[in-house]
Amino acid sequence: MSATTRVGIIANPVSARDIRRIISHAAGLSLGERVNMLVRILSALAACRVDEVLLMPEMEGLRMLLERRLPAVMSELDYPLPRLRWVDMTVNNDTNDSVAAAEIMREEGVSAILVLGGDGTHRAVMKGCGCVPIAGISTGTNNAFPPMREVTVTAWAVGLYATENVPREEALRSNKCLHICKYDASGKEVLHEIALIDAAVLNEGILGAKAISETDTLRTFITTQASIEAVGLSAVAAVLQPVGRYETGGLLVELVPSYGPHAAGKAFTVQAVLTPGMIENINIAAYRRFYADEEYRLSGQTGLVALDGEREIAFREDETIAITLQEEAFYTLDVPAVLEYVSAQRRKRHG
């Protein structure tokens, strides 16, 4: 065990508040409930004797509510809470906050970063975390990446990993991602983004509302994993061919519009949960596996690219979009593996 054990927490205070929550009648996650989750996380980390926790600052009032609760929490515990330190950084209340916070936490030497948010928040943290593993906690709208698990269990595994010297090869799993590059007419790269779950090409010209809530303009998407239990494009892909989170490669899916002259013919229809509360019919033209040694390129038209369910990139006819898949792009904490390893070691000591 090192002299000081540190864990980072990045809690997106505004996740699960996009348009998909409104149109699908799904409940949002209140600030008070996020504070309750943080209290449970800190209590679990305290039980593991984690020394210090670094938290991302925010402007929604989460810090004030949490600090009001802490005296009562401390009086209930048999062990001290970790020291809390709010990261010294400028907050703009956008996804760049999560990127910057992850970079600082990495530089401060945290053992892992607990992330409370949806796919977009986890994508932002991945940009800044480097080789520091992520432990995802699902609090967003579309949650194909973070698992649905009680936060206390996830935090306990993070604390044990930080304090019990669990080997990285036992505790961590490598994950795939997609790289999306935009090139201008001269071939110069002008933008480079990533996606954890999917990148989708839409025949639209204006970014507008970020979230994808229907598939009328969706033409092509590539996904790193295809899970029938997911919400969003990963669920659509899973109806066609399941692809595991840790399985090599992904899936490329071509869609047919639900209107116009191309609607008839070879297309077939599948159903999937595109957003909470909404099961949609999606017209499929073709699909195939997509691997790290290939590239999907698109040029000669205008449109948008959505990353992990949100419209992010606009492109023109004279620009080119290139999408590739990377294996072993970043690490996540394997919560069951950590708990099983520590339990086995303790049985050996007391056996």
Protein Blocks (a to p, Z undefined) as FASTA:
>chain_A
ZZbdcddddddfkgoiafklmmnopacddfklmmmmmmmmmmmmmmnopabdcddddfeo
mmmmmmmmmmmmmmmpcbdcddddddddddehiaklmmmmmmmmmmnopabdcddddfkl
mmmmmmmnomaccddddfbfblckbccddfklmmmmmmmmmmnopafklmpccddddddd
dddfkopafbdcddfkbccddddfbfkjmbacbfklpmbdcdfbdcfkbgcjklmmmmmo
ccdfklgcidddddddfedjklgcjbccddddfbghiacddddfbdcdddfkbccddehi
acdddeehiafbdcdfkbccdddddehkbccddfklmmmmmmmmmmmmmZZ
